[in-house]
Amino acid sequence: MAPRKSSGRGAVPVAPDRTRTDDANLEALPPGLAAAWGVVDTEGRRGPKPAHSVEEIVAAATELADEEGIAAASLPKVASRIGVTTNALYRYVSSKDELIVLLADRAWGDPPALPDGDWREAAALWSRQLFERFLSRPWLLDVPTTVPLTPHNAAWLDALITVLKPTGMAAQHMLTCAYLLDSHARYVANLRRNTPTPAALRRANPDQQRAMRAVRVFLDSQLRSRNLHAVADVMEDPTFLDDEPSLDGFEFGLARILDGIEAHVQR
């Protein structure tokens, strides 16, 4: 199966045939939705001919987000990056909300090409690639969940639903599976982002290793004195002390989700 291609990784969508949007109330749409789908652009706006393009604006915002996080992709900082005034940016994007929608859609990029014939293998690959996308651009985790469906994340969803269709699941169940796989990738990526490794802690604070050892010894004694041996035993597992985390936690959770989906499909 070859997933449907979007307008290209990192590209701002090209305006589609507008005959299908003539009846839509564009003013009632959330900020950025029509722009993300290429239905509105800067060509018809009043004023001098634009010296830049929406794609340049979004590329500059992407650089800032990659460097400092999504909060850095503000209109003033983007304007400074490309050498225009903040007011001049409104020639290209109508608001910060619209910029965030376009920024997030660009960051999603194209979905992976998924294999035919084995929905479980395909769904696992989809989830792993999503996880890697969050690791490579952790600020995507900070994009508001209210951002509507845009071309690139729609292409990701389309790719997964396409491989799940042969299972015979109802549409609602396929969407729920997508939610489960997406949520798992987000949770583990966010955990990875917010939990520094022992190596990172030592680099940040040479005395941190001594403090961590003291905490482990203290908690072990407190837990065992209260007969909380199961927790104490788990905390003694060597994997908690690894300098770099493994993917075991992600893979274990992914396998359990897929087991659950498979059990449902086989009922």
C-alpha positions as CSV (number, residue, x, y, z in Angstrom):
1,M,0.0,0.0,0.0
2,A,1.4,3.4,-0.9
3,P,-0.2,6.1,1.4
4,R,-1.7,9.0,-0.3
5,K,0.9,11.7,-0.8
6,S,0.5,15.2,0.5
7,S,1.9,18.3,-1.1
8,G,5.4,17.3,-0.2
9,R,7.4,17.2,3.0
10,G,7.7,20.6,4.4
11,A,5.8,22.3,1.6
12,V,2.8,24.7,2.2
13,P,-0.1,23.1,0.4
14,V,-1.0,24.3,-3.1
15,A,-4.5,25.6,-3.6
16,P,-6.8,22.7,-4.7
17,D,-9.8,22.9,-6.9
18,R,-12.0,25.4,-5.1
19,T,-15.2,24.3,-6.6
20,R,-15.7,22.0,-3.6
21,T,-15.2,24.7,-1.1
22,D,-17.5,27.3,-2.6
23,D,-20.3,26.4,-0.2
24,A,-18.1,26.4,2.9
25,N,-18.3,29.2,5.3
26,L,-14.5,29.9,5.5
27,E,-15.0,32.7,8.1
28,A,-16.4,30.1,10.5
29,L,-13.4,27.8,10.3
30,P,-10.7,27.7,13.0
31,P,-7.7,29.9,12.3
32,G,-5.2,28.4,9.8
33,L,-7.4,25.5,8.6
34,A,-8.3,27.0,5.2
35,A,-4.7,28.3,4.8
36,A,-3.2,24.8,5.6
37,W,-5.3,23.3,2.9
38,G,-4.3,26.0,0.4
39,V,-7.8,27.4,0.1
40,V,-6.7,30.9,1.0
41,D,-3.5,32.6,0.3
42,T,-1.9,36.1,0.1
43,E,-2.5,36.7,-3.6
44,G,-5.9,38.4,-3.2
45,R,-4.9,40.6,-0.2
46,R,-4.6,44.3,-0.5
47,G,-1.2,46.1,-0.5
48,P,2.0,45.8,-2.4
49,K,3.2,42.6,-3.9
50,P,4.6,40.4,-1.1
51,A,8.4,40.3,-0.9
52,H,8.3,36.9,0.8
53,S,6.1,33.8,0.8
54,V,4.0,31.9,3.3
55,E,6.4,29.0,2.9
56,E,9.4,31.3,3.9
57,I,7.4,32.5,7.0
58,V,6.7,28.9,8.0
59,A,10.3,27.8,7.4
60,A,11.6,30.6,9.6
61,A,9.1,29.6,12.3
62,T,10.2,26.0,12.0
63,E,13.9,27.0,12.5
64,L,12.9,28.9,15.7
65,A,10.9,26.1,17.0
66,D,13.7,23.6,16.4
67,E,16.1,25.8,18.1
68,E,14.1,27.0,21.1
69,G,10.8,25.3,21.2
70,I,7.4,26.3,19.9
71,A,7.1,29.4,22.2
72,A,10.0,30.9,20.1
73,A,7.9,30.7,17.0
74,S,6.2,34.0,17.9
75,L,5.3,36.6,15.3
76,P,7.9,39.2,16.5
77,K,10.7,36.6,16.4
78,V,9.7,35.2,13.0
79,A,9.5,38.8,11.7
80,S,13.0,39.5,13.0
81,R,14.3,36.3,11.5
82,I,13.2,37.2,8.0
83,G,13.9,41.0,8.4
84,V,10.4,42.5,8.3
85,T,8.1,44.2,10.9
86,T,5.7,42.2,12.9
87,N,2.8,44.0,11.2
88,A,4.2,43.0,7.9
89,L,3.7,39.3,8.8
90,Y,-0.1,39.8,8.6
91,R,0.4,40.1,4.9
92,Y,1.1,36.3,5.0
93,V,-0.6,34.9,8.1
94,S,-3.6,36.2,9.8
95,S,-2.6,35.4,13.4
96,K,-0.3,33.4,15.6
97,D,-2.9,30.6,15.7
98,E,-2.7,30.3,11.9
99,L,1.1,30.3,12.0
100,I,1.0,27.4,14.5
101,V,-1.3,25.4,12.4
102,L,0.9,25.8,9.3
103,L,4.0,25.2,11.4
104,A,2.7,22.0,12.8
105,D,1.5,20.7,9.4
106,R,5.0,21.4,7.9
107,A,6.7,19.5,10.8
108,W,4.5,16.4,10.4
109,G,5.8,15.8,6.9
110,D,4.8,12.8,4.8
111,P,3.8,9.6,6.5
112,P,5.9,6.5,6.1
113,A,5.2,4.0,3.3
114,L,3.5,1.1,5.0
115,P,3.8,-2.6,3.8
116,D,0.9,-4.5,2.4
117,G,-0.6,-7.7,3.8
118,D,0.1,-7.4,7.5
119,W,-1.9,-4.7,9.3
120,R,0.0,-5.4,12.6
121,E,3.4,-4.9,11.0
122,A,2.2,-1.8,9.2
123,A,0.6,-0.3,12.3
124,A,3.8,-1.0,14.4
125,L,5.9,0.8,11.7
126,W,3.4,3.7,11.7
127,S,3.7,4.1,15.5
128,R,7.5,3.8,15.5
129,Q,7.8,6.5,12.9
130,L,5.4,8.7,14.7
131,F,7.5,8.2,17.9
132,E,10.6,9.1,16.0
133,R,9.0,12.2,14.7
134,F,8.2,13.4,18.2
135,L,11.7,12.6,19.3
136,S,13.2,14.6,16.4
137,R,10.8,17.5,16.9
138,P,9.6,17.4,20.5
139,W,7.9,20.8,20.2
140,L,5.2,19.0,18.2
141,L,4.1,17.6,21.6
142,D,3.3,21.2,22.6
143,V,1.1,22.0,19.6
144,P,-2.5,22.4,21.0
145,T,-4.7,19.3,20.5
146,T,-7.4,21.7,19.2
147,V,-5.4,22.1,16.0
148,P,-7.7,20.7,13.3
149,L,-7.0,18.1,10.6
150,T,-4.4,19.5,8.2
151,P,-3.0,17.9,5.0
152,H,0.1,16.2,6.5
153,N,-1.5,14.8,9.7
154,A,-4.5,13.8,7.6
155,A,-2.1,11.8,5.3
156,W,-0.7,10.0,8.4
157,L,-4.2,9.1,9.5
158,D,-5.1,8.0,6.0
159,A,-2.1,5.7,5.8
160,L,-3.0,4.0,9.1
161,I,-6.7,3.6,8.3
162,T,-5.9,2.2,4.9
163,V,-3.9,-0.7,6.4
164,L,-6.5,-1.3,9.1
165,K,-9.4,-1.5,6.7
166,P,-8.8,-5.2,5.8
167,T,-9.4,-6.1,9.4
168,G,-13.1,-5.3,9.0
169,M,-13.2,-2.9,12.0
170,A,-15.8,-0.3,12.1
171,A,-14.7,3.3,11.3
172,Q,-15.1,4.3,14.9
173,H,-12.9,1.5,16.1
174,M,-10.2,2.3,13.5
175,L,-10.1,5.9,14.7
176,T,-9.9,4.7,18.3
177,C,-6.9,2.5,17.3
178,A,-5.3,5.5,15.7
179,Y,-5.8,7.5,19.0
180,L,-4.3,4.7,21.1
181,L,-1.2,4.4,18.9
182,D,-0.8,8.2,18.7
183,S,-1.3,8.6,22.4
184,H,1.3,5.9,23.2
185,A,3.9,7.6,20.9
186,R,3.2,11.0,22.5
187,Y,3.4,9.7,26.1
188,V,6.7,7.9,25.7
189,A,8.2,10.7,23.7
190,N,7.1,13.2,26.3
191,L,8.5,11.0,29.1
192,R,11.8,10.8,27.2
193,R,11.9,14.6,26.8
194,N,11.1,15.4,30.4
195,T,13.2,12.7,32.1
196,P,16.9,13.4,31.8
197,T,19.2,10.4,31.6
198,P,21.8,9.8,34.3
199,A,24.5,10.9,31.8
200,A,22.7,14.2,31.2
201,L,22.3,14.8,34.9
202,R,26.0,14.2,35.5
203,R,26.9,16.6,32.7
204,A,24.5,19.2,34.2
205,N,25.6,18.6,37.8
206,P,28.7,16.6,38.7
207,D,27.3,16.1,42.2
208,Q,24.0,14.7,40.9
209,Q,25.2,11.1,40.8
210,R,25.9,11.3,44.6
211,A,22.5,12.8,45.2
212,M,20.8,10.1,43.0
213,R,22.5,7.4,45.0
214,A,21.4,8.9,48.3
215,V,17.8,9.1,47.0
216,R,17.8,5.5,45.9
217,V,19.2,4.3,49.3
218,F,16.8,6.4,51.2
219,L,13.7,5.3,49.2
220,D,14.7,1.7,49.3
221,S,14.8,1.7,53.1
222,Q,11.6,3.7,53.4
223,L,9.7,1.4,50.9
224,R,10.9,-1.8,52.5
225,S,10.1,-0.6,56.0
226,R,6.5,-0.2,54.8
227,N,6.5,-3.6,53.1
228,L,6.4,-2.0,49.6
229,H,8.8,-4.5,48.3
230,A,7.4,-4.7,44.8
231,V,8.1,-1.1,44.2
232,A,11.5,-1.3,45.8
233,D,12.4,-4.3,43.7
234,V,11.4,-2.5,40.5
235,M,13.4,0.6,41.3
236,E,16.5,-1.6,41.7
237,D,16.2,-2.7,38.1
238,P,19.4,-1.8,36.3
239,T,17.5,-0.3,33.4
240,F,16.6,2.7,35.6
241,L,20.3,3.5,35.8
242,D,21.2,3.3,32.1
243,D,23.0,6.3,30.7
244,E,20.7,6.3,27.7
245,P,17.2,4.9,27.7
246,S,16.3,2.0,25.6
247,L,13.2,1.7,23.4
248,D,12.0,-1.3,25.5
249,G,9.3,0.7,27.2
250,F,7.9,2.0,24.0
251,E,8.1,-1.4,22.3
252,F,6.5,-3.2,25.2
253,G,3.5,-0.8,25.3
254,L,3.2,-0.9,21.5
255,A,3.1,-4.7,21.5
256,R,0.3,-4.7,24.2
257,I,-1.8,-2.2,22.3
258,L,-1.4,-4.3,19.1
259,D,-2.3,-7.5,21.1
260,G,-5.5,-5.8,22.2
261,I,-6.4,-4.7,18.7
262,E,-5.6,-8.2,17.3
263,A,-7.8,-9.8,20.0
264,H,-10.7,-7.5,19.0
265,V,-10.2,-8.2,15.3
266,Q,-10.3,-12.0,16.0
267,R,-13.4,-12.0,18.0
